[in-house]
Amino acid sequence: MSSETTELHHDEHAHGDTMTKSKIIKIAVYLSLITCVEFIIALVLVPKEIVPMNWANPLYIVLTLFKAYLIVAFFMHLKFEKKGLVFSIIVPILFIIGLILVLTNESHHWITLRH
């Protein structure tokens, strides 16, 4: 076995888990299914008023965040990184999400004041 193959084999065990072809396909199928659900909500359920728009938007956000988690965790290999690196990325994202929620709430307040 060459030294390059040995290093690759060692690196795979250092991460504790590896991305195999079957795992990549599995994650890609999950992402596709979530996208299909989003399209069904947008093109069928909302127009037929089965799901109201004020429920659909938060649902889109949750589904999109879950897709983002799958992409970042598995395709960007963040799931296999050390906790410090994970927290250095996740904490700012949580603050950004909180900022978006606060600004959305405030924007509705300002709109009602203008009328």
Backbone hydrogen bonds in HBPLUS format (Angstrom, degrees):
<---DONOR---> <-ACCEPTOR-->    atom                        ^
c    i                          cat <-CA-CA->   ^        H-A-AA   ^      H-
h    n   atom  resd res      DA  || num        DHA   H-A  angle D-A-AA Bond
n    s   type  num  typ     dist DA aas  dist angle  dist       angle   num
A0006-THR N   A0002-SER O   3.00 MM   4  6.26 154.4  2.07 146.2 153.8     1
A0007-GLU N   A0003-SER O   2.88 MM   4  6.07 157.3  1.93 145.6 151.3     2
A0008-LEU N   A0004-GLU O   2.99 MM   4  6.19 160.2  2.03 146.8 152.1     3
A0009-HIS N   A0005-THR O   2.90 MM   4  6.04 160.1  1.94 146.0 151.9     4
A0010-HIS N   A0006-THR O   2.83 MM   4  6.02 153.6  1.90 146.8 154.5     5
A0011-ASP N   A0007-GLU O   2.81 MM   4  6.01 158.2  1.85 150.3 156.3     6
A0012-GLU N   A0008-LEU O   3.02 MM   4  6.24 152.5  2.10 147.7 154.3     7
A0013-HIS N   A0009-HIS O   3.34 MM   4  6.64 153.5  2.41 141.3 147.1     8
A0014-ALA N   A0010-HIS O   2.94 MM   4  6.18 140.1  2.10 144.3 156.6     9
A0015-HIS N   A0011-ASP O   3.25 MM   4  6.50 143.9  2.39 145.8 152.1    10
A0016-GLY N   A0013-HIS O   3.18 MM   3  5.10 141.0  2.34  94.5 105.6    11
A0024-ILE N   A0020-THR O   3.00 MM   4  6.30 157.9  2.05 153.8 159.9    12
A0025-ILE N   A0021-LYS O   3.03 MM   4  6.26 161.1  2.07 148.9 153.7    13
A0026-LYS N   A0022-SER O   2.93 MM   4  6.07 154.3  2.00 140.6 148.3    14
A0027-ILE N   A0023-LYS O   2.94 MM   4  6.16 162.4  1.97 152.3 155.3    15
A0028-ALA N   A0024-ILE O   2.93 MM   4  6.12 157.9  1.98 147.4 154.2    16
A0029-VAL N   A0025-ILE O   2.87 MM   4  6.10 149.3  1.97 147.9 156.1    17
A0030-TYR N   A0026-LYS O   3.01 MM   4  6.32 156.4  2.07 146.1 152.5    18
A0031-LEU N   A0027-ILE O   2.92 MM   4  6.21 162.1  1.95 152.6 157.0    19
A0032-SER N   A0028-ALA O   2.96 MM   4  6.15 152.8  2.03 141.7 149.4    20
A0033-LEU N   A0029-VAL O   2.86 MM   4  6.09 158.2  1.91 152.9 158.7    21
A0034-ILE N   A0030-TYR O   2.95 MM   4  6.19 163.0  1.98 154.5 158.6    22
A0035-THR N   A0031-LEU O   3.03 MM   4  6.19 157.6  2.08 143.5 149.9    23
A0036-CYS N   A0032-SER O   2.89 MM   4  6.15 152.1  1.96 146.4 154.4    24
A0037-VAL N   A0033-LEU O   2.93 MM   4  6.24 154.8  1.99 149.2 155.7    25
A0038-GLU N   A0034-ILE O   2.95 MM   4  6.28 155.6  2.01 147.9 154.6    26
A0039-PHE N   A0035-THR O   2.95 MM   4  6.26 155.0  2.02 148.8 155.3    27
A0040-ILE N   A0036-CYS O   2.89 MM   4  6.15 156.6  1.94 150.2 156.8    28
A0041-ILE N   A0037-VAL O   2.94 MM   4  6.18 160.2  1.98 151.3 156.4    29
A0042-ALA N   A0038-GLU O   2.95 MM   4  6.15 165.3  1.97 148.0 152.3    30
A0043-LEU N   A0039-PHE O   2.74 MM   4  5.73 161.1  1.78 153.9 158.7    31
A0044-VAL N   A0040-ILE O   2.89 MM   4  5.25 143.9  2.02 135.5 142.0    32
A0045-LEU N   A0040-ILE O   3.05 MM   5  6.44 160.8  2.09 150.2 156.2    33
A0046-VAL N   A0041-ILE O   2.92 MM   5  5.92 156.0  1.98 164.2 164.5    34
A0048-LYS N   A0044-VAL O   3.15 MM   4  6.13 153.3  2.22 144.9 152.2    35
A0050-ILE N   A0045-LEU O   2.81 MM   5  4.98 145.8  1.92 159.7 162.5    36
A0051-VAL N   A0045-LEU O   3.23 MM   6  5.45 160.7  2.27 117.3 118.3    37
A0049-GLU N   A0046-VAL O   2.94 MM   3  4.83 155.3  2.00 105.7 112.5    38
A0055-TRP N   A0052-PRO O   2.97 MM   3  5.45 153.2  2.04 112.1 120.7    39
A0056-ALA N   A0052-PRO O   2.96 MM   4  6.24 147.5  2.07 146.6 157.0    40
A0057-ASN N   A0053-MET O   3.13 MM   4  6.23 167.8  2.14 160.1 158.0    41
A0059-LEU N   A0055-TRP O   3.24 MM   4  6.33 151.5  2.33 141.0 149.4    42
A0060-TYR N   A0056-ALA O   2.80 MM   4  6.10 152.8  1.88 156.6 164.0    43
A0061-ILE N   A0057-ASN O   3.05 MM   4  6.35 158.7  2.10 151.2 156.8    44
A0062-VAL N   A0058-PRO O   2.97 MM   4  6.25 161.8  2.01 150.8 154.6    45
A0063-LEU N   A0059-LEU O   2.96 MM   4  6.15 169.6  1.97 153.4 156.4    46
A0064-THR N   A0060-TYR O   2.83 MM   4  5.94 157.9  1.88 150.2 156.9    47
A0065-LEU N   A0061-ILE O   2.88 MM   4  6.05 156.3  1.93 148.6 155.2    48
A0066-PHE N   A0062-VAL O   2.95 MM   4  6.20 152.4  2.03 147.4 155.1    49
A0067-LYS N   A0063-LEU O   2.97 MM   4  6.27 152.9  2.05 144.0 151.4    50
A0068-ALA N   A0064-THR O   2.85 MM   4  6.11 156.0  1.90 146.9 154.1    51
A0069-TYR N   A0065-LEU O   2.87 MM   4  6.12 152.0  1.95 144.7 152.1    52
A0070-LEU N   A0066-PHE O   3.03 MM   4  6.34 161.4  2.06 148.8 152.8    53
A0071-ILE N   A0067-LYS O   2.97 MM   4  6.24 161.2  2.00 153.3 158.2    54
A0072-VAL N   A0068-ALA O   2.88 MM   4  6.04 171.7  1.89 155.1 157.7    55
A0073-ALA N   A0069-TYR O   2.73 MM   4  5.69 164.9  1.75 154.8 160.2    56
A0074-PHE N   A0070-LEU O   3.01 MM   4  5.82 164.0  2.04 140.8 145.7    57
A0075-PHE N   A0071-ILE O   2.98 MM   4  5.15 125.4  2.29 122.4 138.0    58
A0076-MET N   A0071-ILE O   3.09 MM   5  6.52 135.2  2.30 154.3 163.4    59
A0078-LEU N   A0072-VAL O   3.20 MM   6  5.97 159.2  2.25 154.9 150.9    60
A0079-LYS N   A0073-ALA O   2.99 MM   6  4.46 165.3  2.01 121.7 122.2    61
A0080-PHE N   A0077-HIS O   3.21 MM   3  5.55 145.3  2.33 104.7 113.6    62
A0081-GLU N   A0078-LEU O   3.13 MM   3  5.13 166.2  2.15 106.5 110.4    63
A0086-VAL N   A0082-LYS O   3.22 MM   4  6.52 160.4  2.26 151.2 157.1    64
A0087-PHE N   A0083-LYS O   2.87 MM   4  6.10 167.6  1.88 161.0 163.0    65
A0088-SER N   A0084-GLY O   2.96 MM   4  6.09 146.0  2.07 140.0 149.7    66
A0089-ILE N   A0086-VAL O   3.13 MM   3  5.41 146.3  2.25 103.4 113.2    67
A0090-ILE N   A0086-VAL O   2.86 MM   4  6.05 168.1  1.87 158.2 162.2    68
A0091-VAL N   A0087-PHE O   3.07 MM   4  5.61 164.0  2.10 136.9 142.0    69
A0093-ILE N   A0089-ILE O   3.43 MM   4  6.56 155.9  2.49 140.7 147.5    70
A0094-LEU N   A0090-ILE O   2.89 MM   4  6.18 154.1  1.96 156.5 164.0    71
A0095-PHE N   A0091-VAL O   3.05 MM   4  6.38 153.8  2.12 151.0 158.1    72
A0096-ILE N   A0092-PRO O   2.92 MM   4  6.20 153.6  1.99 148.2 155.5    73
A0097-ILE N   A0093-ILE O   2.89 MM   4  6.17 159.0  1.94 150.9 156.5    74
A0098-GLY N   A0094-LEU O   2.91 MM   4  6.12 159.2  1.96 146.0 152.0    75
A0099-LEU N   A0095-PHE O   2.86 MM   4  6.08 154.0  1.93 145.6 153.0    76
A0100-ILE N   A0096-ILE O   2.91 MM   4  6.19 156.8  1.96 149.8 155.7    77
A0101-LEU N   A0097-ILE O   2.98 MM   4  6.27 159.6  2.02 150.8 156.0    78
A0102-VAL N   A0098-GLY O   2.93 MM   4  6.16 161.9  1.96 152.5 157.2    79
A0103-LEU N   A0099-LEU O   2.86 MM   4  6.02 167.4  1.88 153.6 157.4    80
A0104-THR N   A0100-ILE O   2.88 MM   4  5.99 152.3  1.95 146.4 154.3    81
A0105-ASN N   A0101-LEU O   3.01 MM   4  6.21 159.4  2.06 146.0 151.3    82
A0106-GLU N   A0102-VAL O   2.90 MM   4  6.15 161.7  1.93 152.8 158.0    83
A0107-SER N   A0103-LEU O   2.86 MM   4  5.97 150.1  1.95 143.6 151.7    84
A0108-HIS N   A0104-THR O   3.29 MM   4  6.55 152.8  2.37 145.2 150.5    85
A0109-HIS N   A0105-ASN O   3.28 MM   4  6.58 150.2  2.37 141.4 149.6    86
A0110-TRP N   A0106-GLU O   2.96 MM   4  6.29 158.8  2.00 156.4 160.7    87
A0111-ILE N   A0107-SER O   3.03 MM   4  6.20 151.3  2.11 144.1 151.9    88
A0112-THR N   A0108-HIS O   3.13 MM   4  6.35 157.8  2.18 145.9 150.7    89
A0113-LEU N   A0109-HIS O   3.13 MM   4  6.40 142.2  2.28 141.9 152.4    90
A0114-ARG N   A0110-TRP O   3.19 MM   4  6.38 140.6  2.36 141.9 150.6    91
